[in-house]
């Protein structure tokens, strides 16, 4: 579908994060082996990182609300 974000997922690829960020994907999806804070520090280019499947919906909702609050406050 034209305009759909590209999500790149590779298992056991935490060591490749700087290279994965150069693929042109909009989102890099990680498996459970890579802590999010470590991934964010090593990802290189500015790409989004996707949280694990099975993450409680309420947790995701709170993260989205936090991001919206921060981005609104920064404008």
Kinemage of the C-alpha trace (Angstrom):
@kinemage 1
@onewidth
@group {chain A} dominant
@subgroup {mainchain}
@vectorlist {calphas} color= white
{ca unk a 1} P 0.000 0.000 0.000
{ca unk a 2} L 1.452 3.330 -1.029
{ca unk a 3} L 2.290 5.594 1.899
{ca unk a 4} L 2.268 2.775 4.478
{ca unk a 5} L 5.174 2.858 6.927
{ca unk a 6} L 7.895 0.265 6.405
{ca unk a 7} L 8.633 -1.857 9.499
{ca unk a 8} L 11.839 -3.893 9.496
{ca unk a 9} L 12.035 -6.896 11.813
{ca unk a 10} L 14.942 -9.289 12.189
{ca unk a 11} L 15.366 -11.715 15.071
{ca unk a 12} L 18.516 -11.557 17.164
{ca unk a 13} L 19.729 -8.457 15.356
{ca unk a 14} L 20.483 -6.116 18.253
{ca unk a 15} L 24.146 -5.852 17.291
{ca unk a 16} L 23.076 -4.592 13.864
{ca unk a 17} L 20.955 -1.664 15.064
{ca unk a 18} L 23.129 1.081 13.560
{ca unk a 19} L 23.011 -0.720 10.200
{ca unk a 20} L 19.277 -1.447 10.448
{ca unk a 21} L 18.642 2.257 10.956
{ca unk a 22} L 20.228 2.825 7.535
{ca unk a 23} L 17.797 0.510 5.691
{ca unk a 24} L 15.323 3.309 5.071
{ca unk a 25} L 12.640 1.638 7.198
{ca unk a 26} L 10.358 3.940 9.188
{ca unk a 27} L 10.328 1.603 12.185
{ca unk a 28} L 12.814 -0.950 13.473
{ca unk a 29} L 11.092 -3.783 15.330
{ca unk a 30} L 13.139 -5.513 18.017
{ca unk a 31} L 12.798 -8.876 19.655
{ca unk a 32} L 12.818 -9.361 23.424
{ca unk a 33} L 16.607 -9.642 23.640
{ca unk a 34} L 17.256 -5.903 23.245
{ca unk a 35} L 16.264 -3.504 26.057
{ca unk a 36} L 14.532 -0.434 24.591
{ca unk a 37} L 16.827 2.075 26.308
{ca unk a 38} L 19.894 0.310 24.913
{ca unk a 39} L 18.341 0.106 21.452
{ca unk a 40} L 17.526 3.802 21.469
{ca unk a 41} L 21.131 4.646 22.375
{ca unk a 42} L 22.551 2.391 19.621
{ca unk a 43} L 20.077 2.819 16.783
{ca unk a 44} L 22.029 5.485 14.954
{ca unk a 45} L 19.665 7.379 12.659
{ca unk a 46} L 16.385 8.736 13.903
{ca unk a 47} L 13.951 5.860 13.384
{ca unk a 48} L 11.138 4.631 15.576
{ca unk a 49} L 11.493 1.471 17.615
{ca unk a 50} L 8.506 -0.833 17.969
{ca unk a 51} L 7.661 -2.372 21.377
{ca unk a 52} L 6.965 -6.073 21.803
{ca unk a 53} L 3.757 -7.761 20.745
{ca unk a 54} L 1.706 -8.560 23.810
{ca unk a 55} L 2.478 -5.238 25.470
{ca unk a 56} L -0.616 -4.301 27.495
{ca unk a 57} L -2.842 -1.900 25.544
{ca unk a 58} L -3.072 0.441 28.534
{ca unk a 59} L 0.719 0.738 28.625
{ca unk a 60} L 0.873 1.605 24.930
{ca unk a 61} L -1.960 4.117 25.376
{ca unk a 62} L -0.056 5.842 28.212
{ca unk a 63} L 3.125 6.014 26.115
{ca unk a 64} L 1.208 7.569 23.208
{ca unk a 65} L -0.432 10.100 25.531
{ca unk a 66} L 2.985 10.978 26.985
{ca unk a 67} L 4.484 11.485 23.526
{ca unk a 68} L 1.550 13.665 22.488
{ca unk a 69} L 1.912 15.726 25.647
{ca unk a 70} L 5.667 16.194 25.108
{ca unk a 71} L 5.380 17.048 21.414
{ca unk a 72} L 2.561 19.494 22.058
{ca unk a 73} L 4.540 21.151 24.860
{ca unk a 74} L 7.619 21.481 22.640
{ca unk a 75} L 5.770 23.468 19.961
